[in-house]
């Protein structure tokens, strides 16, 4: 029986210290790799996902010696890479929309700092501007970029690079930036006010997906991406529609996530798991199950205990 398992990466597979969660590791160890496919979807960079795959395969205890070769979805759906390592999809925010988002966000929050995700690099607006607005700790701690320590962010363990860029103001600034860096995959907004409503309204008003649809519900106040995990997952399943190793529809995918950008998939998949300790209730409510540990779940999943076609109040009441 074909089974497709899809995972958020940071906080779901990998904990805050950069370690692979043992319970999630059980899901990989118990899988029959001949009929199980994997898809990793992250708001982080492609190199970060590649490092995670290497760490998993180094710990994989599979009698056949097979390794997992997942599809990799980076920057919240902006990039899709095949199991063979080929870039299949690269969505960027158009220059005029990127500038409008930044200008509107600055209008609502004069102290906002911006980080532009471009491929495997985060470009942070110049430090002089950061210091002017009382963000001297921003670069030191990489606040609102990721929850890793600084040593892990310095293009080392997790393969992330942080560079400084000038403050982008004019449309020509954005055109030049795009030409130099291959496009903006997402914009991180570090707000002093933390007004999520404002930034959601900015994103929904100014940004559409590659298919021309409105931006998805559940956008994080920290990040405005070029596309969503939902569209990337649908794209992959459509590519693999004749492959017996993959399920046919998003609803048949087993999804594991823990954050705001996972909400859409936690809702859409008939069997979904909000995995992690101390998750907020609004995340737990979107999933079929909320679990601290996936070890027992892995055994039951492969033994066929769970019904993939039903997602009802009785299940949700088990949270």
Secondary structure, DSSP 8 states (H G I E B T S, - for coil): --EEEEEE-BTTTB-TTS-B-HHHHHHHHTS-TTTEEEEEE-SS-HHHHHHHHHHHHHH---TT------EEEEGGGTEEE-TTS-EEEE----HHHHHHHHHHHHHH-TT-EEEEEETTEEEEE-HHHHHHTT-TTHHHHTTTT-SS-HHHHSSSTT--EEEEE----SHHHHHHHHHHHT---EEEEE-SS--HHHHHHHHHHH-B-TTS-B--S---SSEEESS-HHHHHHHHHHHTTT-TTS-SSGGGSEEEE-SGGGHHHHHHSSEEEEESTT--HHHHTTSSEEES--HHHHHHHHTT-S-TT---HHHHTT-
